[in-house]
Amino acid sequence: MLTMMRRAPILIALLLGPGGSHAFAQTDIWPAPNEEELRKIITGSTLTGEVKAQPPFNFSEYLGADGTSRGKMIECCRPEELTAKGMSYSGEWALDQGNLCLTYEGEEKKICWKLQIKGDRFRMLDQQFGLAGEGQIRSGNPDNL
């Protein structure tokens, strides 16, 4: 018993890894809805959040029922200035194999994200890099995008 108690801190350190409590945060369950469920959740809604790019930025993007998207973005971390000072953009959105794919005006390449959703919160996952952003799903077009 004493040997197990002495090993416990070592086992916890191994489980946590170099990132500390980060390992436990990744075990938090965030479901990825199937394509039909995802379509119901995001069509006619606004996704507002932060993309963890270099440099990171805040965004708010309305996904219209007609497949168009309109949004604004601003450098991180000034979400309170997004609607007033953010750069406007537009494009098209579609679902492809359960991923949200966006093609923006002036861009040829589409960007696809796997969305995980818990309540009104979402996470955007990149197939290569993992967690790429997160935010909130809001009904309708509250930012008049």
C-alpha positions in Angstrom: 0.0 0.0 0.0 2.8 2.4 0.9 4.5 1.7 -2.4 1.3 2.6 -4.3 1.0 5.8 -2.4 4.6 6.7 -3.3 3.9 6.0 -7.0 0.7 8.0 -7.2 2.4 11.3 -7.8 4.5 9.8 -10.5 1.4 8.2 -12.2 -0.5 11.5 -12.0 2.5 13.4 -13.5 2.7 10.8 -16.4 -1.0 11.2 -17.1 -0.9 14.9 -17.0 2.1 15.0 -19.3 4.2 18.2 -19.9 1.0 20.3 -20.3 -0.2 19.9 -16.7 -4.0 19.7 -16.5 -4.3 20.1 -20.2 -4.5 16.3 -20.6 -7.7 16.3 -18.5 -9.2 19.1 -20.6 -8.9 17.0 -23.7 -10.9 14.1 -22.2 -13.9 16.4 -21.8 -16.5 14.9 -24.1 -17.7 17.1 -27.0 -20.0 15.3 -29.3 -19.7 15.7 -33.1 -23.2 15.7 -34.5 -23.9 13.7 -37.7 -24.5 15.8 -40.9 -28.3 15.9 -40.6 -28.1 17.1 -37.0 -25.4 19.6 -37.8 -27.4 21.1 -40.6 -30.4 21.6 -38.3 -28.2 23.3 -35.6 -26.2 25.7 -37.8 -28.5 26.6 -40.7 -29.8 30.2 -40.1 -27.5 30.6 -37.1 -24.5 32.8 -36.3 -21.2 31.3 -35.1 -19.2 33.7 -33.0 -15.8 32.9 -31.5 -12.1 32.8 -31.8 -9.8 31.1 -34.2 -6.5 30.1 -32.8 -4.4 31.0 -35.8 -1.3 33.1 -35.9 -2.3 35.7 -35.2 -5.6 34.7 -33.6 -8.8 36.5 -34.5 -12.4 36.8 -33.4 -15.2 36.3 -35.8 -19.0 36.3 -36.1 -20.4 34.5 -39.2 -24.0 34.0 -40.2 -24.8 30.8 -42.1 -27.8 31.5 -44.3 -30.4 28.8 -45.3 -29.4 29.6 -49.0 -25.8 28.4 -48.4 -24.3 31.9 -48.2 -22.3 33.2 -45.3 -21.6 36.7 -44.2 -19.3 37.7 -41.4 -16.9 40.0 -39.7 -13.5 39.4 -38.2 -11.1 41.4 -36.1 -7.7 40.6 -34.6 -7.8 38.9 -31.3 -8.9 39.7 -28.7 -11.3 42.5 -29.2 -14.7 40.8 -29.5 -16.5 43.9 -28.2 -15.3 45.8 -31.3 -16.2 43.1 -33.8 -19.5 44.4 -35.2 -18.4 48.1 -35.3 -14.8 47.8 -36.5 -14.4 44.3 -37.9 -13.5 43.5 -41.5 -16.6 42.2 -43.5 -16.4 39.1 -45.6 -18.8 36.8 -47.4 -18.8 33.4 -49.1 -20.6 30.1 -49.3 -21.0 27.3 -46.8 -21.8 23.6 -47.2 -21.6 20.4 -45.3 -19.2 17.8 -46.7 -18.9 14.4 -45.0 -20.0 15.9 -41.7 -17.6 18.9 -41.9 -18.6 22.5 -42.2 -16.8 23.8 -45.3 -16.5 27.5 -46.2 -15.4 29.1 -49.5 -14.9 32.9 -49.2 -15.1 35.5 -52.0 -11.8 35.8 -53.8 -10.6 32.4 -52.5 -10.5 29.2 -54.5 -9.7 26.8 -51.7 -12.4 25.8 -49.3 -11.7 25.5 -45.5 -13.3 22.6 -43.7 -13.8 22.1 -39.9 -15.2 19.3 -37.9 -17.6 20.8 -35.4 -18.1 19.5 -31.9 -21.1 20.9 -30.2 -22.2 21.0 -26.5 -25.3 23.1 -25.9 -24.8 26.4 -27.6 -21.0 26.1 -27.6 -18.9 24.7 -30.4 -15.3 23.7 -31.1 -13.7 23.7 -34.5 -11.3 20.9 -35.2 -8.7 20.8 -38.0 -7.9 17.4 -39.3 -4.1 18.1 -39.1 -3.8 20.4 -36.1 -6.6 19.6 -33.8 -8.5 22.3 -31.9 -8.5 25.4 -34.1 -11.2 27.5 -32.5 -14.2 27.7 -30.3 -17.2 29.8 -29.6 -21.0 30.1 -29.4 -23.9 29.3 -31.7 -26.5 32.0 -31.7 -29.9 31.7 -33.3 -30.6 33.9 -36.3 -28.5 36.9 -37.3 -28.2 39.0 -34.1 -25.2 41.0 -35.5 -27.1 42.0 -38.7 -24.3 40.5 -40.9 
